[in-house]
Amino acid sequence: MHIQRRWIRTIDTSKWLFQDEIDRRALLPETAIDNHHKIVLLNDAGWGKSQEAVELTNSINHNNKKLFAFYYPLRNYNSQKIVDLIPNEYKGVPYDNIVFVLDGYDEISKYQKEFVRQIESLCFTHPKVNIVITSRTNHYKLSSNHIDGQNGSIKGFEEFSLNRIRNSEIETLLIKESIDPKGFWKQVYDQELSGLMGNAFFIINIIEIYKLNYTLPPRIQILKEIIKMSLYIDTEKFKYILGEEFEYKIFNLLEILGYSLECIERNFLTEGEYHIIISDVEQRKILSCCSLWRKGVDNNYSFAHNNFGEYLAARFLNNLTTDEMISIVSTKGMKQQVKKSWFNTVAFSLMINKDKRLFDWIVKNEPSLIKQIEDSRLTDELKRNIFNSQLGYYMSRRLWIPYEVTKSISDSNMIVNSEQISFLLECIEKNEHYTIVHNALEVLGCSSLLFGLDDTVSN
């Protein structure tokens, strides 16, 4: 299954525009490149950035007679000059006729600063060169040049994201799969999965799960079900090799691999590293039958999708005590913070870990983390809990709510229902203390949705 995507400038998604207007402004990839030449494509994990990069490369080479595109996974970048990445068959082509499609800025392990220096140097000497770089949003400093002229992580690059996939496009896929759209959407809304339906990775897998028995699991279980579905297919294919208790054995091994990747802050293992971590030949034989864990053309090993590794690392952490978990994922020193490379794994841990101490620790020590966790990780229940904890802390102590906390509530859409709006209105009407009224007004003012209480709020 493949969906034709359009790209939208991130500055347009930050404006108060109706979705129809955003859809109208979205461009076909080739048009975006013609207009801007240097683009960084930013989205959360699973939105299909890598697939889009491959499709873009193939489309340009098939349809454009003047441009020559090549794809390069940046996890292999090792501080070399950018022009040295050009494949041998393109060595005689002028740089301005080459499209550099560089996938995974966030996956560069040690040489990000050198990569940025090399990219900016190439762009300075060849201002018309065409470059597309993909990255996870929360690993890239967004440009604020529409405010005060600051650059993003890479100078001179226009920031785009894959536009949301419209319901009409999903329904076209459903009809092709002989699925009744009405029944499908009912399950999506009943299980609180609608927040994942702009994400190509989840859309395709949710459709595959639905086809099994026309039901869907709750959102908190969706990745586990995707993994189980993949393992079931593997078991049927290799049952003469795998034997009994395959699922239990493979989950344990995959959790170890996911945790190991998080510890070394990479999304791949070299063959030597893999053999050290999984030293038992029989265990590696089991893993060779697992489609979630793959050996690439570069002889490195990785998960089929980064989401799998992060989720499985969270499952591994879930077997530890909360104190052990915090010690692993946090920086050392007077002020503990979550390590940047662990953000998404911690988000999964919040969803599957029932110990409230982890949740309280994150809210207390680094509330700004919440807005950097990919929104698709956060269930409505988790958002309500974060909202209650953050607001309750300042309300109960009659403290002014800091700007960064208000902004995290806004940026992460922590207000998800009318009950929260009613609570804020009640705080204002009771007028128990001026800090409580001020805090309620501040939070209410940053809410983009009022859930039918517009007139009440206005009054």
C-alpha positions as CSV (number, residue, x, y, z in Angstrom):
1,M,0.0,0.0,0.0
2,H,1.4,3.4,-0.9
3,I,-0.2,6.9,-0.6
4,Q,0.8,9.8,-2.8
5,R,2.0,12.5,-0.3
6,R,2.2,16.3,-0.5
7,W,4.5,18.5,1.4
8,I,3.5,21.6,3.5
9,R,5.8,24.3,4.9
10,T,6.0,24.1,8.6
11,I,5.4,27.8,8.9
12,D,2.0,27.3,7.4
13,T,1.1,24.5,9.9
14,S,1.9,26.9,12.7
15,K,-0.6,29.5,11.5
16,W,-4.3,29.6,12.5
17,L,-5.4,28.0,9.2
18,F,-8.3,25.6,8.6
19,Q,-7.1,22.2,7.4
20,D,-8.7,22.7,4.0
21,E,-6.5,25.8,3.5
22,I,-3.4,23.9,4.6
23,D,-4.3,21.1,2.2
24,R,-4.6,23.8,-0.6
25,R,-1.1,25.1,0.2
26,A,0.5,21.7,0.2
27,L,2.8,21.0,-2.8
28,L,3.9,18.0,-4.7
29,P,7.5,17.0,-3.8
30,E,8.9,17.9,-7.2
31,T,7.2,21.4,-7.1
32,A,8.6,22.0,-3.6
33,I,12.1,21.2,-4.8
34,D,11.8,23.4,-7.9
35,N,10.6,26.3,-5.7
36,H,13.1,26.0,-2.8
37,H,16.0,23.7,-3.8
38,K,17.1,23.1,-0.2
39,I,14.5,21.4,2.0
40,V,14.5,19.6,5.3
41,L,11.5,17.3,5.6
42,L,10.4,17.0,9.3
43,N,7.9,14.6,10.8
44,D,7.5,12.3,13.8
45,A,8.6,8.7,13.5
46,G,6.4,6.5,11.4
47,W,5.1,9.3,9.1
48,G,6.8,7.7,6.2
49,K,9.8,10.0,5.7
50,S,12.2,7.2,4.6
51,Q,9.6,5.7,2.2
52,E,8.9,9.1,0.9
53,A,12.7,9.7,0.3
54,V,12.9,6.5,-1.7
55,E,9.8,7.2,-3.7
56,L,11.1,10.7,-4.4
57,T,14.4,9.4,-5.7
58,N,12.7,6.9,-8.0
59,S,10.1,9.4,-9.2
60,I,12.8,12.0,-10.2
61,N,15.0,9.5,-12.0
62,H,12.0,8.1,-13.8
63,N,10.2,11.3,-14.8
64,N,12.8,14.1,-14.9
65,K,15.3,14.1,-17.8
66,K,17.4,17.0,-16.4
67,L,17.8,15.9,-12.8
68,F,19.6,12.9,-11.3
69,A,18.6,11.9,-7.8
70,F,20.3,9.5,-5.4
71,Y,19.3,8.2,-1.9
72,Y,21.7,8.0,1.0
73,P,20.9,6.8,4.5
74,L,22.6,9.2,6.9
75,R,23.1,6.6,9.6
76,N,26.1,5.6,7.5
77,Y,27.6,9.1,7.5
78,N,31.1,9.2,8.7
79,S,32.3,12.9,8.4
80,Q,33.1,12.7,4.7
81,K,32.5,15.5,2.2
82,I,28.9,15.6,0.9
83,V,30.0,15.4,-2.7
84,D,31.8,12.1,-1.9
85,L,28.4,10.6,-1.3
86,I,27.5,11.0,-5.0
87,P,27.5,7.5,-6.6
88,N,30.1,6.7,-9.2
89,E,27.6,6.8,-12.1
90,Y,26.8,10.4,-11.4
91,K,30.4,11.7,-11.0
92,G,30.4,13.6,-14.2
93,V,27.1,15.3,-13.7
94,P,27.1,19.0,-12.6
95,Y,26.2,19.4,-9.0
96,D,23.2,21.6,-9.8
97,N,21.7,18.7,-11.8
98,I,21.9,16.3,-8.9
99,V,19.3,15.9,-6.2
100,F,20.8,14.8,-2.9
101,V,18.2,12.8,-1.0
102,L,19.7,12.4,2.5
103,D,17.6,10.4,4.8
104,G,17.8,10.6,8.7
105,Y,19.6,13.6,10.0
106,D,18.5,12.5,13.4
107,E,20.3,9.1,12.9
108,I,23.8,10.6,12.5
109,S,25.5,9.2,15.6
110,K,28.7,11.3,16.1
111,Y,29.2,13.7,13.2
112,Q,26.1,16.0,13.1
113,K,28.2,19.2,13.5
114,E,30.6,18.1,10.7
115,F,27.6,17.1,8.5
116,V,26.0,20.6,9.0
117,R,29.4,22.2,8.2
118,Q,29.8,20.2,5.0
119,I,26.2,20.8,3.9
120,E,26.4,24.6,4.4
121,S,29.8,24.7,2.7
122,L,28.4,22.9,-0.4
123,C,25.3,25.2,-0.5
124,F,27.6,28.3,-0.3
125,T,29.7,27.2,-3.2
126,H,26.7,25.9,-5.2
127,P,23.7,28.0,-4.3
128,K,21.4,26.2,-6.8
129,V,22.1,22.7,-5.7
130,N,19.1,20.6,-4.8
131,I,19.1,18.8,-1.4
132,V,16.4,17.1,0.6
133,I,17.2,16.0,4.1
134,T,14.7,14.1,6.3
135,S,14.7,14.2,10.1
136,R,12.5,13.6,13.1
137,T,11.0,16.9,14.2
138,N,12.1,16.6,17.8
139,H,15.8,16.1,16.8
140,Y,15.9,19.3,14.7
141,K,16.0,22.9,15.9
142,L,13.2,24.6,13.9
143,S,13.8,27.9,12.2
144,S,12.2,31.0,13.6
145,N,13.2,33.3,10.7
146,H,9.5,34.4,10.5
147,I,10.0,35.9,13.9
148,D,13.6,37.2,14.5
149,G,15.7,35.8,11.7
150,Q,17.2,32.8,13.4
151,N,18.2,29.8,11.4
152,G,17.2,26.2,12.1
153,S,19.7,23.4,12.7
154,I,20.9,23.9,9.0
155,K,21.3,27.4,7.6
156,G,19.3,28.2,4.5
157,F,17.0,25.2,4.4
158,E,13.2,25.6,4.1
159,E,11.3,23.4,6.5
160,F,8.5,21.2,5.2
161,S,6.6,18.3,6.6
162,L,4.5,15.6,5.0
163,N,0.9,16.8,4.9
164,R,-1.6,14.8,6.8
165,I,-3.3,12.0,5.0
166,R,-6.9,12.9,4.3
167,N,-9.7,10.6,5.3
168,S,-10.8,10.4,1.7
169,E,-7.4,9.0,0.8
170,I,-7.7,6.4,3.6
171,E,-11.2,5.5,2.5
172,T,-9.8,4.9,-1.0
173,L,-7.4,2.4,0.5
174,L,-10.2,0.8,2.5
175,I,-12.4,0.3,-0.6
176,K,-9.4,-1.3,-2.4
177,E,-9.1,-3.7,0.5
178,S,-12.9,-4.5,0.4
179,I,-13.4,-2.9,3.8
180,D,-16.5,-1.0,4.8
181,P,-15.3,2.5,5.8
182,K,-18.1,3.2,8.3
183,G,-17.3,0.1,10.4
184,F,-13.6,0.8,10.2
185,W,-13.9,4.4,11.4
186,K,-16.2,3.4,14.3
187,Q,-13.5,1.1,15.6
188,V,-10.9,3.8,15.1
189,Y,-12.9,6.3,17.2
190,D,-14.0,3.8,19.8
191,Q,-10.4,2.8,20.5
192,E,-9.0,6.4,20.4
193,L,-6.8,5.7,17.4
194,S,-7.8,8.8,15.4
195,G,-4.6,10.6,16.5
196,L,-2.6,7.9,14.6
197,M,-4.5,8.2,11.4
198,G,-2.3,10.9,9.9
199,N,0.7,8.5,10.2
200,A,1.3,6.3,7.2
201,F,3.1,3.6,9.2
202,F,0.2,3.2,11.6
203,I,-2.5,3.6,8.9
204,I,-1.2,0.6,6.9
205,N,-0.7,-1.6,9.9
206,I,-4.1,-0.7,11.5
207,I,-5.8,-1.6,8.3
208,E,-4.0,-5.0,8.2
209,I,-5.0,-5.7,11.9
210,Y,-8.6,-4.7,11.1
211,K,-8.7,-7.2,8.2
212,L,-8.0,-10.1,10.6
213,N,-11.4,-10.0,12.4
214,Y,-12.8,-6.5,11.8
215,T,-11.9,-5.2,15.3
216,L,-9.1,-3.0,16.6
217,P,-7.2,-3.0,19.9
218,P,-7.0,0.0,22.3
219,R,-4.4,2.6,21.3
220,I,-2.1,1.6,24.2
221,Q,-1.8,-2.0,22.7
222,I,-1.5,-1.1,19.0
223,L,2.2,-1.5,18.6
224,K,2.2,-4.8,20.5
225,E,-0.5,-6.0,18.1
226,I,1.5,-4.9,15.1
227,I,4.5,-6.8,16.4
228,K,2.4,-9.9,17.2
229,M,0.9,-9.9,13.7
230,S,4.3,-9.8,12.2
231,L,5.5,-12.6,14.4
232,Y,2.5,-14.7,13.6
233,I,3.3,-14.5,9.9
234,D,7.0,-15.4,10.6
235,T,5.9,-18.4,12.7
236,E,3.7,-19.7,9.9
237,K,6.5,-19.3,7.5
238,F,9.3,-20.8,9.6
239,K,7.4,-23.1,12.0
240,Y,9.7,-26.0,11.1
241,I,12.7,-24.0,12.4
242,L,11.2,-22.0,15.3
243,G,9.4,-24.6,17.4
244,E,7.4,-23.9,20.5
245,E,7.3,-20.7,22.6
246,F,8.7,-18.7,19.7
247,E,6.7,-15.5,20.6
248,Y,8.0,-15.5,24.2
249,K,11.6,-16.1,23.1
250,I,11.6,-13.6,20.3
251,F,10.0,-10.8,22.4
252,N,12.8,-11.3,25.0
253,L,15.6,-11.1,22.4
254,L,14.0,-8.1,20.6
255,E,13.6,-6.3,23.9
256,I,17.4,-6.8,24.6
257,L,18.2,-5.4,21.1
258,G,15.9,-2.5,21.5
259,Y,17.4,-1.6,24.8
260,S,21.0,-2.0,23.5
261,L,20.3,0.4,20.6
262,E,19.0,3.0,23.0
263,C,22.0,2.7,25.2
264,I,24.5,3.3,22.3
265,E,22.2,6.1,20.9
266,R,22.0,4.5,17.4
267,N,19.4,2.7,15.4
268,F,21.7,0.0,14.0
269,L,24.3,-2.5,15.2
270,T,27.4,-3.6,13.3
271,E,27.7,-7.3,12.7
272,G,30.4,-7.5,15.4
273,E,28.3,-5.6,17.9
274,Y,25.3,-7.8,17.1
275,H,27.3,-11.0,17.7
276,I,28.5,-9.7,21.1
277,I,25.0,-8.7,22.3
278,I,23.4,-11.9,21.0
279,S,26.3,-14.3,21.4
280,D,24.2,-17.6,21.2
281,V,24.2,-18.9,17.6
282,E,20.7,-20.6,18.2
283,Q,19.3,-17.2,19.3
284,R,20.6,-15.5,16.2
285,K,19.1,-18.3,14.1
286,I,15.7,-17.5,15.7
287,L,16.2,-13.8,15.0
288,S,17.1,-14.5,11.3
289,C,13.5,-15.7,10.9
290,C,12.1,-12.5,12.3
291,S,11.0,-9.9,9.7
292,L,11.2,-7.1,12.3
293,W,14.9,-7.4,12.7
294,R,16.9,-7.1,9.4
295,K,20.3,-7.2,8.0
296,G,20.9,-4.3,5.5
297,V,22.9,-4.1,2.4
298,D,25.6,-2.4,4.5
299,N,25.8,-5.5,6.7
300,N,24.4,-3.6,9.7
301,Y,21.4,-4.8,11.6
302,S,18.4,-2.8,12.6
303,F,14.7,-2.9,13.2
304,A,12.3,-2.6,10.3
305,H,11.1,0.6,11.8
306,N,12.5,2.8,14.7
307,N,9.2,2.6,16.5
308,F,9.7,-1.1,17.1
309,G,13.1,-0.6,18.8
310,E,11.8,2.2,21.0
311,Y,8.7,0.4,22.1
312,L,10.7,-2.8,22.8
313,A,13.3,-0.8,24.8
314,A,10.4,0.6,26.9
315,R,9.2,-3.0,27.5
316,F,12.7,-3.9,28.7
317,L,12.7,-0.9,31.1
318,N,9.3,-1.8,32.4
319,N,11.0,-4.9,34.0
320,L,13.2,-2.6,36.1
321,T,12.3,-0.6,39.2
322,T,11.3,3.0,38.7
323,D,14.5,4.2,40.4
324,E,16.6,2.0,38.1
325,M,14.7,3.2,35.0
326,I,15.1,6.9,36.0
327,S,18.9,6.3,36.6
328,I,19.2,4.9,33.1
329,V,17.2,7.5,31.1
330,S,18.3,10.7,33.0
331,T,21.4,12.9,32.9
332,K,23.6,13.1,35.9
333,G,24.1,16.1,38.1
334,M,22.1,18.5,40.3
335,K,19.2,18.8,37.9
336,Q,18.2,15.5,36.3
337,Q,16.7,15.6,32.8
338,V,15.7,12.9,30.4
339,K,18.5,12.2,27.9
340,K,17.4,13.5,24.4
341,S,18.0,10.1,22.8
342,W,15.5,8.4,25.2
343,F,12.6,10.8,24.7
344,N,10.4,8.5,22.6
345,T,11.2,5.4,24.6
346,V,10.2,7.3,27.8
347,A,7.0,8.2,26.0
348,F,6.2,4.5,25.4
349,S,7.2,3.8,29.0
350,L,4.6,6.3,30.2
351,M,2.0,4.4,28.3
352,I,2.8,0.9,29.5
353,N,4.3,1.6,33.0
354,K,1.6,1.7,35.7
355,D,3.9,3.2,38.4
356,K,2.8,6.8,39.0
357,R,6.2,7.7,40.3
358,L,7.7,7.7,36.8
359,F,4.9,10.0,35.6
360,D,5.3,12.3,38.5
361,W,9.1,12.4,38.1
362,I,8.8,13.6,34.5
363,V,6.2,16.2,35.3
364,K,8.3,17.6,38.2
365,N,11.8,17.4,36.6
366,E,11.2,18.2,33.0
367,P,7.6,19.2,32.0
368,S,9.0,20.6,28.8
369,L,9.7,17.0,27.7
370,I,6.0,16.5,27.2
371,K,5.8,18.8,24.2
372,Q,8.8,17.1,22.6
373,I,7.3,13.7,22.9
374,E,5.7,12.8,19.6
375,D,2.0,13.5,19.9
376,S,1.0,10.1,18.5
377,R,2.6,8.5,21.6
378,L,0.2,10.3,24.0
379,T,-3.2,8.9,24.7
380,D,-6.0,11.2,25.7
381,E,-6.0,9.7,29.2
382,L,-2.3,10.4,29.6
383,K,-2.8,13.9,28.4
384,R,-5.5,14.5,31.0
385,N,-3.2,13.1,33.7
386,I,-0.3,15.4,32.6
387,F,-2.7,18.4,32.5
388,N,-4.0,17.6,36.0
389,S,-0.6,17.1,37.5
390,Q,1.0,20.2,35.9
391,L,-1.9,22.5,36.7
392,G,-2.6,21.0,40.1
393,Y,1.0,21.6,41.3
394,Y,0.8,25.3,40.7
395,M,-2.8,25.8,41.7
396,S,-2.5,24.0,45.1
397,R,0.6,26.0,46.0
398,R,-0.8,29.2,44.6
399,L,2.2,29.7,42.4
400,W,2.4,31.5,39.1
401,I,2.4,29.0,36.3
402,P,5.6,29.4,34.2
403,Y,5.3,30.3,30.5
404,E,7.1,27.0,29.4
405,V,4.5,24.9,31.3
406,T,1.6,26.9,29.7
407,K,3.3,26.5,26.3
408,S,3.8,22.7,26.8
409,I,0.0,22.3,27.6
410,S,-0.8,24.2,24.4
411,D,1.8,22.6,22.1
412,S,1.0,19.1,23.2
413,N,-2.8,19.6,23.0
414,M,-3.3,18.6,26.6
415,I,-6.9,19.9,26.7
416,V,-8.8,17.0,25.2
417,N,-12.4,17.5,26.5
418,S,-15.0,19.9,27.8
419,E,-14.5,18.8,31.4
420,Q,-11.1,20.4,31.4
421,I,-12.5,23.7,30.0
422,S,-15.3,23.6,32.7
423,F,-12.7,23.1,35.4
424,L,-10.8,26.2,34.3
425,L,-14.0,28.2,34.1
426,E,-14.9,27.1,37.6
427,C,-11.5,28.2,38.9
428,I,-12.2,31.7,37.5
429,E,-15.7,31.9,38.9
430,K,-14.7,30.8,42.4
431,N,-12.0,33.5,42.5
432,E,-10.3,31.8,45.5
433,H,-6.9,33.4,44.8
434,Y,-5.5,35.8,42.2
435,T,-2.8,33.3,41.1
436,I,-5.4,30.6,40.5
437,V,-7.5,32.9,38.4
438,H,-4.5,34.1,36.5
439,N,-3.3,30.5,35.9
440,A,-6.7,29.4,34.7
441,L,-6.9,32.4,32.3
442,E,-3.4,31.7,30.9
443,V,-4.2,28.1,30.2
444,L,-7.7,28.8,28.9
445,G,-6.2,31.4,26.5
446,C,-3.9,28.9,24.9
447,S,-6.5,26.3,24.2
448,S,-7.2,25.9,20.5
449,L,-10.5,24.0,21.1
450,L,-13.3,24.9,23.5
451,F,-15.5,21.8,22.9
452,G,-18.8,23.6,22.4
453,L,-18.3,26.0,25.4
454,D,-17.4,29.0,23.2
455,D,-20.3,31.1,24.3
456,T,-19.7,30.3,28.0
457,V,-16.0,31.2,27.7
458,S,-16.8,34.4,25.9
459,N,-19.3,35.4,28.5
